[in-house]
Amino acid sequence: MRRVGTVVRTAQGLAVLRADESDESHDTDDPDDRYRDEIGTPVLDDSLEEVGRVVDVFGPVDRPFLAVTPDDDVHLPSLVGGTLYAR
């Protein structure tokens, strides 16, 4: 399992994460290719419960933001400040 990032806010029904500075799970030197495989990735909270899926990657290439659409039973404000993970 790898750490994806920290939820910094919610907006328009999405959780917005700031990607971690260091992500050893991507073995590419091309920064444009670094988060390409994130779209559609399920994300989990600290209790390993799936909370949603990545739907967009935007912002600076070296440390982008990721938008996560939450599962129906997830209370978005409870995610703010928390860390999300991917398998």
C-alpha positions as CSV (number, residue, x, y, z in Angstrom):
1,M,0.0,0.0,0.0
2,R,1.2,3.5,-0.7
3,R,0.4,6.9,0.6
4,V,-1.3,9.1,-2.0
5,G,-1.7,12.4,-0.2
6,T,-3.5,14.5,2.4
7,V,-7.0,15.8,2.0
8,V,-6.7,19.6,2.0
9,R,-10.3,20.6,1.3
10,T,-13.6,19.7,-0.2
11,A,-15.1,21.4,-3.3
12,Q,-18.2,20.7,-5.4
13,G,-18.7,17.3,-3.9
14,L,-15.1,16.2,-4.3
15,A,-12.2,15.7,-1.8
16,V,-9.1,17.6,-2.9
17,L,-5.8,15.9,-2.0
18,R,-2.3,17.3,-2.1
19,A,0.0,14.6,-3.5
20,D,2.9,13.6,-1.3
21,E,6.3,15.1,-2.2
22,S,8.0,11.8,-2.5
23,D,6.4,8.8,-4.3
24,E,8.7,5.9,-4.8
25,S,5.9,3.8,-6.3
26,H,6.4,5.6,-9.6
27,D,9.5,4.4,-11.4
28,T,9.6,7.1,-14.1
29,D,11.9,10.1,-14.6
30,D,9.3,11.9,-16.7
31,P,7.3,14.1,-14.3
32,D,4.4,14.3,-16.8
33,D,4.0,10.5,-16.5
34,R,4.2,10.4,-12.8
35,Y,0.5,10.5,-11.9
36,R,-1.0,9.3,-15.2
37,D,-2.1,6.0,-13.7
38,E,-3.9,7.7,-10.8
39,I,-7.2,8.3,-12.6
40,G,-9.7,5.7,-11.5
41,T,-7.5,4.5,-8.6
42,P,-9.5,3.5,-5.5
43,V,-8.3,5.3,-2.4
44,L,-8.6,4.2,1.2
45,D,-8.5,5.9,4.6
46,D,-6.5,5.1,7.7
47,S,-8.8,2.2,8.6
48,L,-8.3,0.7,5.1
49,E,-11.9,1.4,4.1
50,E,-12.4,2.5,0.4
51,V,-13.6,6.1,0.4
52,G,-13.7,6.9,-3.3
53,R,-11.8,7.0,-6.6
54,V,-9.4,9.5,-8.2
55,V,-11.1,11.4,-11.0
56,D,-8.7,14.2,-11.8
57,V,-5.0,15.2,-11.4
58,F,-4.2,18.9,-11.7
59,G,-1.8,21.6,-10.6
60,P,2.0,21.6,-10.4
61,V,3.7,18.6,-12.0
62,D,6.1,18.1,-9.1
63,R,3.4,17.9,-6.5
64,P,-0.1,17.9,-8.0
65,F,-3.5,17.9,-6.5
66,L,-5.9,15.0,-7.0
67,A,-9.7,15.2,-7.0
68,V,-11.5,12.2,-5.4
69,T,-15.1,11.4,-5.9
70,P,-16.4,9.9,-2.6
71,D,-18.4,6.7,-2.2
72,D,-22.1,7.3,-1.4
73,D,-21.7,6.6,2.3
74,V,-18.7,8.8,2.9
75,H,-19.1,12.1,4.9
76,L,-16.7,14.4,3.0
77,P,-15.8,16.9,5.8
78,S,-14.6,14.0,7.9
79,L,-11.8,13.3,5.3
80,V,-10.3,16.8,5.6
81,G,-6.8,16.6,7.2
82,G,-6.6,12.9,6.7
83,T,-4.2,10.8,4.7
84,L,-5.5,8.6,1.8
85,Y,-3.8,5.5,0.5
86,A,-3.9,3.3,-2.7
87,R,-3.1,-0.4,-2.9
